[in-house]
Amino acid sequence: MNSDSLPPLHLDVRPLVEARKPPMAAILDGVGRLAPGQALQLVAPFEPVPLYQMLGQQGYSHEARLREDGAWEILFSRR
């Protein structure tokens, strides 16, 4: 990471999902709060496949991985 890049905004939506609240509003809010050049690091209890296309249409690429704890970690970055 170079000196002028920002760390990703970390957003863990597992508590929302556990409380049976839809996480989409929190995710879109997080995307809206990103500074230019900043990425969103999302942690979710499932792979949010529909989000890939939705954010892809807004110019974001993604890298996803299944963590050892069973959660998905996805890094969304501007292309």
PDB file of N, CA, C and O in Angstrom:
ATOM      1  N   MET A   1       0.855  -1.176   0.000  1.00  0.00           N
ATOM      2  CA  MET A   1       0.000   0.000   0.000  1.00  0.00           C
ATOM      3  C   MET A   1       0.892   1.228   0.000  1.00  0.00           C
ATOM      4  O   MET A   1       1.798   1.349   0.825  1.00  0.00           O
ATOM      5  N   ASN A   2       0.628   2.148  -0.942  1.00  0.00           N
ATOM      6  CA  ASN A   2       1.454   3.337  -0.950  1.00  0.00           C
ATOM      7  C   ASN A   2       0.899   4.366   0.026  1.00  0.00           C
ATOM      8  O   ASN A   2      -0.199   4.203   0.559  1.00  0.00           O
ATOM      9  N   SER A   3       1.658   5.412   0.251  1.00  0.00           N
ATOM     10  CA  SER A   3       1.328   6.355   1.316  1.00  0.00           C
ATOM     11  C   SER A   3       0.056   7.143   1.072  1.00  0.00           C
ATOM     12  O   SER A   3      -0.544   7.640   2.025  1.00  0.00           O
ATOM     13  N   ASP A   4      -0.378   7.272  -0.189  1.00  0.00           N
ATOM     14  CA  ASP A   4      -1.577   8.056  -0.438  1.00  0.00           C
ATOM     15  C   ASP A   4      -2.836   7.209  -0.588  1.00  0.00           C
ATOM     16  O   ASP A   4      -3.895   7.748  -0.911  1.00  0.00           O
ATOM     17  N   SER A   5      -2.754   5.911  -0.365  1.00  0.00           N
ATOM     18  CA  SER A   5      -3.948   5.076  -0.471  1.00  0.00           C
ATOM     19  C   SER A   5      -4.581   4.895   0.909  1.00  0.00           C
ATOM     20  O   SER A   5      -3.901   4.888   1.935  1.00  0.00           O
ATOM     21  N   LEU A   6      -5.882   4.752   0.894  1.00  0.00           N
ATOM     22  CA  LEU A   6      -6.638   4.599   2.135  1.00  0.00           C
ATOM     23  C   LEU A   6      -6.876   3.132   2.437  1.00  0.00           C
ATOM     24  O   LEU A   6      -7.006   2.321   1.520  1.00  0.00           O
ATOM     25  N   PRO A   7      -6.936   2.783   3.716  1.00  0.00           N
ATOM     26  CA  PRO A   7      -7.303   1.406   4.045  1.00  0.00           C
ATOM     27  C   PRO A   7      -8.762   1.177   3.656  1.00  0.00           C
ATOM     28  O   PRO A   7      -9.544   2.126   3.603  1.00  0.00           O
ATOM     29  N   PRO A   8      -9.129  -0.061   3.386  1.00  0.00           N
ATOM     30  CA  PRO A   8     -10.523  -0.332   3.024  1.00  0.00           C
ATOM     31  C   PRO A   8     -11.469  -0.007   4.182  1.00  0.00           C
ATOM     32  O   PRO A   8     -11.095  -0.082   5.353  1.00  0.00           O
ATOM     33  N   LEU A   9     -12.689   0.350   3.827  1.00  0.00           N
ATOM     34  CA  LEU A   9     -13.747   0.510   4.820  1.00  0.00           C
ATOM     35  C   LEU A   9     -14.249  -0.887   5.163  1.00  0.00           C
ATOM     36  O   LEU A   9     -14.726  -1.605   4.284  1.00  0.00           O
ATOM     37  N   HIS A  10     -14.148  -1.277   6.419  1.00  0.00           N
ATOM     38  CA  HIS A  10     -14.546  -2.620   6.850  1.00  0.00           C
ATOM     39  C   HIS A  10     -16.014  -2.606   7.256  1.00  0.00           C
ATOM     40  O   HIS A  10     -16.437  -1.762   8.046  1.00  0.00           O
ATOM     41  N   LEU A  11     -16.791  -3.544   6.713  1.00  0.00           N
ATOM     42  CA  LEU A  11     -18.210  -3.649   7.042  1.00  0.00           C
ATOM     43  C   LEU A  11     -18.556  -5.123   7.247  1.00  0.00           C
ATOM     44  O   LEU A  11     -18.477  -5.923   6.315  1.00  0.00           O
ATOM     45  N   ASP A  12     -18.935  -5.467   8.464  1.00  0.00           N
ATOM     46  CA  ASP A  12     -19.329  -6.835   8.810  1.00  0.00           C
ATOM     47  C   ASP A  12     -20.848  -6.844   8.977  1.00  0.00           C
ATOM     48  O   ASP A  12     -21.377  -6.271   9.929  1.00  0.00           O
ATOM     49  N   VAL A  13     -21.541  -7.496   8.050  1.00  0.00           N
ATOM     50  CA  VAL A  13     -23.013  -7.508   8.098  1.00  0.00           C
ATOM     51  C   VAL A  13     -23.568  -8.742   8.807  1.00  0.00           C
ATOM     52  O   VAL A  13     -24.784  -8.927   8.854  1.00  0.00           O
ATOM     53  N   ARG A  14     -22.709  -9.577   9.351  1.00  0.00           N
ATOM     54  CA  ARG A  14     -23.209 -10.780  10.034  1.00  0.00           C
ATOM     55  C   ARG A  14     -24.165 -10.449  11.178  1.00  0.00           C
ATOM     56  O   ARG A  14     -25.173 -11.139  11.322  1.00  0.00           O
ATOM     57  N   PRO A  15     -23.899  -9.413  12.015  1.00  0.00           N
ATOM     58  CA  PRO A  15     -24.866  -9.104  13.081  1.00  0.00           C
ATOM     59  C   PRO A  15     -26.246  -8.718  12.545  1.00  0.00           C
ATOM     60  O   PRO A  15     -27.262  -9.058  13.150  1.00  0.00           O
ATOM     61  N   LEU A  16     -26.285  -8.015  11.420  1.00  0.00           N
ATOM     62  CA  LEU A  16     -27.578  -7.666  10.826  1.00  0.00           C
ATOM     63  C   LEU A  16     -28.325  -8.910  10.368  1.00  0.00           C
ATOM     64  O   LEU A  16     -29.520  -9.058  10.626  1.00  0.00           O
ATOM     65  N   VAL A  17     -27.617  -9.798   9.691  1.00  0.00           N
ATOM     66  CA  VAL A  17     -28.243 -11.025   9.190  1.00  0.00           C
ATOM     67  C   VAL A  17     -28.726 -11.882  10.360  1.00  0.00           C
ATOM     68  O   VAL A  17     -29.815 -12.453  10.306  1.00  0.00           O
ATOM     69  N   GLU A  18     -27.917 -11.972  11.415  1.00  0.00           N
ATOM     70  CA  GLU A  18     -28.319 -12.747  12.597  1.00  0.00           C
ATOM     71  C   GLU A  18     -29.571 -12.163  13.240  1.00  0.00           C
ATOM     72  O   GLU A  18     -30.387 -12.899  13.794  1.00  0.00           O
ATOM     73  N   ALA A  19     -29.727 -10.827  13.166  1.00  0.00           N
ATOM     74  CA  ALA A  19     -30.908 -10.160  13.722  1.00  0.00           C
ATOM     75  C   ALA A  19     -32.069 -10.159  12.724  1.00  0.00           C
ATOM     76  O   ALA A  19     -33.095  -9.522  12.963  1.00  0.00           O
ATOM     77  N   ARG A  20     -31.905 -10.868  11.614  1.00  0.00           N
ATOM     78  CA  ARG A  20     -32.926 -10.980  10.559  1.00  0.00           C
ATOM     79  C   ARG A  20     -33.275  -9.637   9.936  1.00  0.00           C
ATOM     80  O   ARG A  20     -34.420  -9.379   9.566  1.00  0.00           O
ATOM     81  N   LYS A  21     -32.250  -8.783   9.828  1.00  0.00           N
ATOM     82  CA  LYS A  21     -32.415  -7.493   9.161  1.00  0.00           C
ATOM     83  C   LYS A  21     -31.680  -7.553   7.834  1.00  0.00           C
ATOM     84  O   LYS A  21     -30.560  -8.059   7.777  1.00  0.00           O
ATOM     85  N   PRO A  22     -32.286  -7.045   6.765  1.00  0.00           N
ATOM     86  CA  PRO A  22     -31.599  -7.084   5.471  1.00  0.00           C
ATOM     87  C   PRO A  22     -30.355  -6.195   5.477  1.00  0.00           C
ATOM     88  O   PRO A  22     -30.411  -5.049   5.926  1.00  0.00           O
ATOM     89  N   PRO A  23     -29.247  -6.714   4.987  1.00  0.00           N
ATOM     90  CA  PRO A  23     -27.990  -5.953   5.031  1.00  0.00           C
ATOM     91  C   PRO A  23     -27.791  -4.976   3.880  1.00  0.00           C
ATOM     92  O   PRO A  23     -26.836  -4.200   3.895  1.00  0.00           O
ATOM     93  N   MET A  24     -28.670  -4.996   2.884  1.00  0.00           N
ATOM     94  CA  MET A  24     -28.423  -4.203   1.676  1.00  0.00           C
ATOM     95  C   MET A  24     -28.297  -2.714   1.966  1.00  0.00           C
ATOM     96  O   MET A  24     -27.421  -2.062   1.397  1.00  0.00           O
ATOM     97  N   ALA A  25     -29.132  -2.154   2.826  1.00  0.00           N
ATOM     98  CA  ALA A  25     -29.048  -0.716   3.119  1.00  0.00           C
ATOM     99  C   ALA A  25     -27.696  -0.363   3.724  1.00  0.00           C
ATOM    100  O   ALA A  25     -27.108   0.659   3.371  1.00  0.00           O
ATOM    101  N   ALA A  26     -27.198  -1.196   4.629  1.00  0.00           N
ATOM    102  CA  ALA A  26     -25.897  -0.942   5.252  1.00  0.00           C
ATOM    103  C   ALA A  26     -24.776  -1.040   4.223  1.00  0.00           C
ATOM    104  O   ALA A  26     -23.825  -0.260   4.264  1.00  0.00           O
ATOM    105  N   ILE A  27     -24.886  -1.991   3.305  1.00  0.00           N
ATOM    106  CA  ILE A  27     -23.860  -2.162   2.275  1.00  0.00           C
ATOM    107  C   ILE A  27     -23.848  -0.952   1.346  1.00  0.00           C
ATOM    108  O   ILE A  27     -22.785  -0.408   1.046  1.00  0.00           O
ATOM    109  N   LEU A  28     -25.024  -0.530   0.890  1.00  0.00           N
ATOM    110  CA  LEU A  28     -25.097   0.619  -0.011  1.00  0.00           C
ATOM    111  C   LEU A  28     -24.655   1.900   0.691  1.00  0.00           C
ATOM    112  O   LEU A  28     -24.054   2.775   0.068  1.00  0.00           O
ATOM    113  N   ASP A  29     -24.951   2.014   1.985  1.00  0.00           N
ATOM    114  CA  ASP A  29     -24.478   3.154   2.761  1.00  0.00           C
ATOM    115  C   ASP A  29     -22.947   3.148   2.819  1.00  0.00           C
ATOM    116  O   ASP A  29     -22.309   4.189   2.663  1.00  0.00           O
ATOM    117  N   GLY A  30     -22.373   1.974   3.044  1.00  0.00           N
ATOM    118  CA  GLY A  30     -20.918   1.853   3.078  1.00  0.00           C
ATOM    119  C   GLY A  30     -20.290   2.247   1.757  1.00  0.00           C
ATOM    120  O   GLY A  30     -19.288   2.963   1.734  1.00  0.00           O
ATOM    121  N   VAL A  31     -20.864   1.790   0.658  1.00  0.00           N
ATOM    122  CA  VAL A  31     -20.359   2.150  -0.671  1.00  0.00           C
ATOM    123  C   VAL A  31     -20.445   3.667  -0.860  1.00  0.00           C
ATOM    124  O   VAL A  31     -19.539   4.280  -1.424  1.00  0.00           O
ATOM    125  N   GLY A  32     -21.532   4.259  -0.387  1.00  0.00           N
ATOM    126  CA  GLY A  32     -21.711   5.695  -0.519  1.00  0.00           C
ATOM    127  C   GLY A  32     -20.741   6.515   0.315  1.00  0.00           C
ATOM    128  O   GLY A  32     -20.493   7.681   0.006  1.00  0.00           O
ATOM    129  N   ARG A  33     -20.191   5.926   1.362  1.00  0.00           N
ATOM    130  CA  ARG A  33     -19.248   6.637   2.232  1.00  0.00           C
ATOM    131  C   ARG A  33     -17.797   6.490   1.795  1.00  0.00           C
ATOM    132  O   ARG A  33     -16.908   7.090   2.401  1.00  0.00           O
ATOM    133  N   LEU A  34     -17.542   5.702   0.754  1.00  0.00           N
ATOM    134  CA  LEU A  34     -16.168   5.477   0.322  1.00  0.00           C
ATOM    135  C   LEU A  34     -15.548   6.751  -0.230  1.00  0.00           C
ATOM    136  O   LEU A  34     -16.170   7.481  -1.002  1.00  0.00           O
ATOM    137  N   ALA A  35     -14.325   7.002   0.176  1.00  0.00           N
ATOM    138  CA  ALA A  35     -13.546   8.102  -0.388  1.00  0.00           C
ATOM    139  C   ALA A  35     -13.022   7.667  -1.756  1.00  0.00           C
ATOM    140  O   ALA A  35     -12.929   6.469  -2.023  1.00  0.00           O
ATOM    141  N   PRO A  36     -12.683   8.612  -2.618  1.00  0.00           N
ATOM    142  CA  PRO A  36     -12.103   8.226  -3.913  1.00  0.00           C
ATOM    143  C   PRO A  36     -10.886   7.317  -3.710  1.00  0.00           C
ATOM    144  O   PRO A  36      -9.982   7.627  -2.934  1.00  0.00           O
ATOM    145  N   GLY A  37     -10.885   6.205  -4.416  1.00  0.00           N
ATOM    146  CA  GLY A  37      -9.785   5.259  -4.314  1.00  0.00           C
ATOM    147  C   GLY A  37      -9.883   4.273  -3.160  1.00  0.00           C
ATOM    148  O   GLY A  37      -9.056   3.367  -3.054  1.00  0.00           O
ATOM    149  N   GLN A  38     -10.878   4.430  -2.295  1.00  0.00           N
ATOM    150  CA  GLN A  38     -11.022   3.531  -1.147  1.00  0.00           C
ATOM    151  C   GLN A  38     -11.867   2.325  -1.535  1.00  0.00           C
ATOM    152  O   GLN A  38     -12.819   2.449  -2.306  1.00  0.00           O
ATOM    153  N   ALA A  39     -11.518   1.159  -1.001  1.00  0.00           N
ATOM    154  CA  ALA A  39     -12.243  -0.079  -1.254  1.00  0.00           C
ATOM    155  C   ALA A  39     -13.162  -0.393  -0.068  1.00  0.00           C
ATOM    156  O   ALA A  39     -13.007   0.165   1.018  1.00  0.00           O
ATOM    157  N   LEU A  40     -14.111  -1.288  -0.295  1.00  0.00           N
ATOM    158  CA  LEU A  40     -15.012  -1.771   0.746  1.00  0.00           C
ATOM    159  C   LEU A  40     -14.660  -3.220   1.037  1.00  0.00           C
ATOM    160  O   LEU A  40     -14.655  -4.055   0.132  1.00  0.00           O
ATOM    161  N   GLN A  41     -14.366  -3.522   2.294  1.00  0.00           N
ATOM    162  CA  GLN A  41     -14.097  -4.893   2.706  1.00  0.00           C
ATOM    163  C   GLN A  41     -15.345  -5.380   3.443  1.00  0.00           C
ATOM    164  O   GLN A  41     -15.617  -4.965   4.570  1.00  0.00           O
ATOM    165  N   LEU A  42     -16.092  -6.259   2.795  1.00  0.00           N
ATOM    166  CA  LEU A  42     -17.355  -6.752   3.315  1.00  0.00           C
ATOM    167  C   LEU A  42     -17.171  -8.148   3.901  1.00  0.00           C
ATOM    168  O   LEU A  42     -16.520  -9.002   3.300  1.00  0.00           O
ATOM    169  N   VAL A  43     -17.750  -8.371   5.078  1.00  0.00           N
ATOM    170  CA  VAL A  43     -17.771  -9.701   5.679  1.00  0.00           C
ATOM    171  C   VAL A  43     -19.237 -10.098   5.801  1.00  0.00           C
ATOM    172  O   VAL A  43     -20.039  -9.365   6.379  1.00  0.00           O
ATOM    173  N   ALA A  44     -19.582 -11.255   5.256  1.00  0.00           N
ATOM    174  CA  ALA A  44     -20.970 -11.715   5.241  1.00  0.00           C
ATOM    175  C   ALA A  44     -21.030 -13.207   5.555  1.00  0.00           C
ATOM    176  O   ALA A  44     -20.053 -13.925   5.343  1.00  0.00           O
ATOM    177  N   PRO A  45     -22.179 -13.678   6.061  1.00  0.00           N
ATOM    178  CA  PRO A  45     -22.303 -15.103   6.387  1.00  0.00           C
ATOM    179  C   PRO A  45     -22.555 -15.979   5.155  1.00  0.00           C
ATOM    180  O   PRO A  45     -22.588 -17.205   5.263  1.00  0.00           O
ATOM    181  N   PHE A  46     -22.732 -15.359   3.997  1.00  0.00           N
ATOM    182  CA  PHE A  46     -22.971 -16.088   2.748  1.00  0.00           C
ATOM    183  C   PHE A  46     -22.311 -15.302   1.624  1.00  0.00           C
ATOM    184  O   PHE A  46     -22.006 -14.120   1.780  1.00  0.00           O
ATOM    185  N   GLU A  47     -22.092 -15.961   0.494  1.00  0.00           N
ATOM    186  CA  GLU A  47     -21.494 -15.254  -0.640  1.00  0.00           C
ATOM    187  C   GLU A  47     -22.583 -14.404  -1.302  1.00  0.00           C
ATOM    188  O   GLU A  47     -23.574 -14.949  -1.785  1.00  0.00           O
ATOM    189  N   PRO A  48     -22.416 -13.086  -1.330  1.00  0.00           N
ATOM    190  CA  PRO A  48     -23.455 -12.200  -1.858  1.00  0.00           C
ATOM    191  C   PRO A  48     -23.375 -12.053  -3.385  1.00  0.00           C
ATOM    192  O   PRO A  48     -23.103 -10.968  -3.899  1.00  0.00           O
ATOM    193  N   VAL A  49     -23.613 -13.139  -4.088  1.00  0.00           N
ATOM    194  CA  VAL A  49     -23.439 -13.171  -5.540  1.00  0.00           C
ATOM    195  C   VAL A  49     -24.221 -12.063  -6.260  1.00  0.00           C
ATOM    196  O   VAL A  49     -23.653 -11.434  -7.154  1.00  0.00           O
ATOM    197  N   PRO A  50     -25.493 -11.787  -5.923  1.00  0.00           N
ATOM    198  CA  PRO A  50     -26.198 -10.709  -6.641  1.00  0.00           C
ATOM    199  C   PRO A  50     -25.528  -9.341  -6.486  1.00  0.00           C
ATOM    200  O   PRO A  50     -25.669  -8.479  -7.354  1.00  0.00           O
ATOM    201  N   LEU A  51     -24.819  -9.147  -5.408  1.00  0.00           N
ATOM    202  CA  LEU A  51     -24.131  -7.883  -5.171  1.00  0.00           C
ATOM    203  C   LEU A  51     -22.987  -7.672  -6.164  1.00  0.00           C
ATOM    204  O   LEU A  51     -22.651  -6.532  -6.487  1.00  0.00           O
ATOM    205  N   TYR A  52     -22.388  -8.759  -6.649  1.00  0.00           N
ATOM    206  CA  TYR A  52     -21.287  -8.649  -7.594  1.00  0.00           C
ATOM    207  C   TYR A  52     -21.739  -7.906  -8.857  1.00  0.00           C
ATOM    208  O   TYR A  52     -21.052  -7.001  -9.331  1.00  0.00           O
ATOM    209  N   GLN A  53     -22.893  -8.295  -9.393  1.00  0.00           N
ATOM    210  CA  GLN A  53     -23.397  -7.649 -10.605  1.00  0.00           C
ATOM    211  C   GLN A  53     -23.862  -6.225 -10.297  1.00  0.00           C
ATOM    212  O   GLN A  53     -23.596  -5.308 -11.074  1.00  0.00           O
ATOM    213  N   MET A  54     -24.548  -6.034  -9.183  1.00  0.00           N
ATOM    214  CA  MET A  54     -25.070  -4.719  -8.828  1.00  0.00           C
ATOM    215  C   MET A  54     -23.935  -3.698  -8.697  1.00  0.00           C
ATOM    216  O   MET A  54     -23.997  -2.616  -9.280  1.00  0.00           O
ATOM    217  N   LEU A  55     -22.906  -4.049  -7.933  1.00  0.00           N
ATOM    218  CA  LEU A  55     -21.784  -3.122  -7.766  1.00  0.00           C
ATOM    219  C   LEU A  55     -20.900  -3.090  -9.008  1.00  0.00           C
ATOM    220  O   LEU A  55     -20.246  -2.085  -9.286  1.00  0.00           O
ATOM    221  N   GLY A  56     -20.882  -4.180  -9.744  1.00  0.00           N
ATOM    222  CA  GLY A  56     -20.146  -4.199 -11.005  1.00  0.00           C
ATOM    223  C   GLY A  56     -20.686  -3.173 -11.979  1.00  0.00           C
ATOM    224  O   GLY A  56     -19.919  -2.549 -12.713  1.00  0.00           O
ATOM    225  N   GLN A  57     -22.002  -2.990 -11.994  1.00  0.00           N
ATOM    226  CA  GLN A  57     -22.616  -1.994 -12.866  1.00  0.00           C
ATOM    227  C   GLN A  57     -22.271  -0.575 -12.418  1.00  0.00           C
ATOM    228  O   GLN A  57     -22.407   0.371 -13.193  1.00  0.00           O
ATOM    229  N   GLN A  58     -21.824  -0.425 -11.171  1.00  0.00           N
ATOM    230  CA  GLN A  58     -21.411   0.881 -10.654  1.00  0.00           C
ATOM    231  C   GLN A  58     -19.893   1.068 -10.751  1.00  0.00           C
ATOM    232  O   GLN A  58     -19.346   2.039 -10.227  1.00  0.00           O
ATOM    233  N   GLY A  59     -19.219   0.130 -11.426  1.00  0.00           N
ATOM    234  CA  GLY A  59     -17.789   0.280 -11.666  1.00  0.00           C
ATOM    235  C   GLY A  59     -16.881  -0.412 -10.665  1.00  0.00           C
ATOM    236  O   GLY A  59     -15.691  -0.105 -10.595  1.00  0.00           O
ATOM    237  N   TYR A  60     -17.431  -1.354  -9.880  1.00  0.00           N
ATOM    238  CA  TYR A  60     -16.621  -2.050  -8.875  1.00  0.00           C
ATOM    239  C   TYR A  60     -16.281  -3.462  -9.334  1.00  0.00           C
ATOM    240  O   TYR A  60     -17.111  -4.167  -9.909  1.00  0.00           O
ATOM    241  N   SER A  61     -15.050  -3.853  -9.069  1.00  0.00           N
ATOM    242  CA  SER A  61     -14.646  -5.248  -9.224  1.00  0.00           C
ATOM    243  C   SER A  61     -14.608  -5.856  -7.828  1.00  0.00           C
ATOM    244  O   SER A  61     -14.664  -5.137  -6.830  1.00  0.00           O
ATOM    245  N   HIS A  62     -14.513  -7.168  -7.760  1.00  0.00           N
ATOM    246  CA  HIS A  62     -14.503  -7.809  -6.440  1.00  0.00           C
ATOM    247  C   HIS A  62     -13.518  -8.968  -6.396  1.00  0.00           C
ATOM    248  O   HIS A  62     -13.206  -9.596  -7.408  1.00  0.00           O
ATOM    249  N   GLU A  63     -13.046  -9.223  -5.193  1.00  0.00           N
ATOM    250  CA  GLU A  63     -12.235 -10.400  -4.887  1.00  0.00           C
ATOM    251  C   GLU A  63     -12.890 -11.035  -3.671  1.00  0.00           C
ATOM    252  O   GLU A  63     -13.056 -10.382  -2.641  1.00  0.00           O
ATOM    253  N   ALA A  64     -13.264 -12.309  -3.787  1.00  0.00           N
ATOM    254  CA  ALA A  64     -13.968 -12.980  -2.694  1.00  0.00           C
ATOM    255  C   ALA A  64     -13.178 -14.187  -2.215  1.00  0.00           C
ATOM    256  O   ALA A  64     -12.500 -14.866  -2.985  1.00  0.00           O
ATOM    257  N   ARG A  65     -13.294 -14.431  -0.895  1.00  0.00           N
ATOM    258  CA  ARG A  65     -12.673 -15.638  -0.349  1.00  0.00           C
ATOM    259  C   ARG A  65     -13.526 -16.133   0.820  1.00  0.00           C
ATOM    260  O   ARG A  65     -14.117 -15.349   1.563  1.00  0.00           O
ATOM    261  N   LEU A  66     -13.567 -17.444   0.955  1.00  0.00           N
ATOM    262  CA  LEU A  66     -14.244 -18.078   2.073  1.00  0.00           C
ATOM    263  C   LEU A  66     -13.241 -18.185   3.213  1.00  0.00           C
ATOM    264  O   LEU A  66     -12.178 -18.785   3.058  1.00  0.00           O
ATOM    265  N   ARG A  67     -13.583 -17.602   4.356  1.00  0.00           N
ATOM    266  CA  ARG A  67     -12.679 -17.613   5.500  1.00  0.00           C
ATOM    267  C   ARG A  67     -12.801 -18.926   6.271  1.00  0.00           C
ATOM    268  O   ARG A  67     -13.755 -19.684   6.095  1.00  0.00           O
ATOM    269  N   GLU A  68     -11.818 -19.172   7.125  1.00  0.00           N
ATOM    270  CA  GLU A  68     -11.827 -20.397   7.930  1.00  0.00           C
ATOM    271  C   GLU A  68     -13.016 -20.464   8.871  1.00  0.00           C
ATOM    272  O   GLU A  68     -13.466 -21.554   9.223  1.00  0.00           O
ATOM    273  N   ASP A  69     -13.539 -19.291   9.289  1.00  0.00           N
ATOM    274  CA  ASP A  69     -14.688 -19.282  10.194  1.00  0.00           C
ATOM    275  C   ASP A  69     -16.016 -19.467   9.462  1.00  0.00           C
ATOM    276  O   ASP A  69     -17.076 -19.417  10.088  1.00  0.00           O
ATOM    277  N   GLY A  70     -15.972 -19.680   8.142  1.00  0.00           N
ATOM    278  CA  GLY A  70     -17.175 -19.918   7.361  1.00  0.00           C
ATOM    279  C   GLY A  70     -17.802 -18.660   6.783  1.00  0.00           C
ATOM    280  O   GLY A  70     -18.757 -18.746   6.011  1.00  0.00           O
ATOM    281  N   ALA A  71     -17.282 -17.498   7.141  1.00  0.00           N
ATOM    282  CA  ALA A  71     -17.794 -16.240   6.593  1.00  0.00           C
ATOM    283  C   ALA A  71     -17.109 -15.952   5.262  1.00  0.00           C
ATOM    284  O   ALA A  71     -16.019 -16.451   4.980  1.00  0.00           O
ATOM    285  N   TRP A  72     -17.769 -15.144   4.461  1.00  0.00           N
ATOM    286  CA  TRP A  72     -17.184 -14.687   3.201  1.00  0.00           C
ATOM    287  C   TRP A  72     -16.614 -13.302   3.405  1.00  0.00           C
ATOM    288  O   TRP A  72     -17.221 -12.463   4.070  1.00  0.00           O
ATOM    289  N   GLU A  73     -15.456 -13.064   2.837  1.00  0.00           N
ATOM    290  CA  GLU A  73     -14.820 -11.758   2.851  1.00  0.00           C
ATOM    291  C   GLU A  73     -14.648 -11.318   1.406  1.00  0.00           C
ATOM    292  O   GLU A  73     -14.004 -11.995   0.605  1.00  0.00           O
ATOM    293  N   ILE A  74     -15.237 -10.166   1.088  1.00  0.00           N
ATOM    294  CA  ILE A  74     -15.205  -9.669  -0.280  1.00  0.00           C
ATOM    295  C   ILE A  74     -14.644  -8.259  -0.297  1.00  0.00           C
ATOM    296  O   ILE A  74     -15.084  -7.400   0.468  1.00  0.00           O
ATOM    297  N   LEU A  75     -13.692  -8.023  -1.153  1.00  0.00           N
ATOM    298  CA  LEU A  75     -13.105  -6.703  -1.308  1.00  0.00           C
ATOM    299  C   LEU A  75     -13.631  -6.123  -2.612  1.00  0.00           C
ATOM    300  O   LEU A  75     -13.369  -6.653  -3.692  1.00  0.00           O
ATOM    301  N   PHE A  76     -14.384  -5.019  -2.498  1.00  0.00           N
ATOM    302  CA  PHE A  76     -14.912  -4.315  -3.661  1.00  0.00           C
ATOM    303  C   PHE A  76     -14.041  -3.091  -3.905  1.00  0.00           C
ATOM    304  O   PHE A  76     -13.838  -2.272  -3.009  1.00  0.00           O
ATOM    305  N   SER A  77     -13.527  -2.975  -5.130  1.00  0.00           N
ATOM    306  CA  SER A  77     -12.651  -1.857  -5.505  1.00  0.00           C
ATOM    307  C   SER A  77     -13.133  -1.263  -6.814  1.00  0.00           C
ATOM    308  O   SER A  77     -13.678  -1.967  -7.664  1.00  0.00           O
ATOM    309  N   ARG A  78     -12.927   0.043  -6.971  1.00  0.00           N
ATOM    310  CA  ARG A  78     -13.242   0.700  -8.255  1.00  0.00           C
ATOM    311  C   ARG A  78     -12.293   0.181  -9.317  1.00  0.00           C
ATOM    312  O   ARG A  78     -11.098   0.010  -9.071  1.00  0.00           O
ATOM    313  N   ARG A  79     -12.829  -0.064 -10.485  1.00  0.00           N
ATOM    314  CA  ARG A  79     -12.000  -0.513 -11.601  1.00  0.00           C
ATOM    315  C   ARG A  79     -11.157   0.617 -12.128  1.00  0.00           C
ATOM    316  O   ARG A  79     -10.391   0.428 -13.072  1.00  0.00           O
TER     317      ARG A  79
END
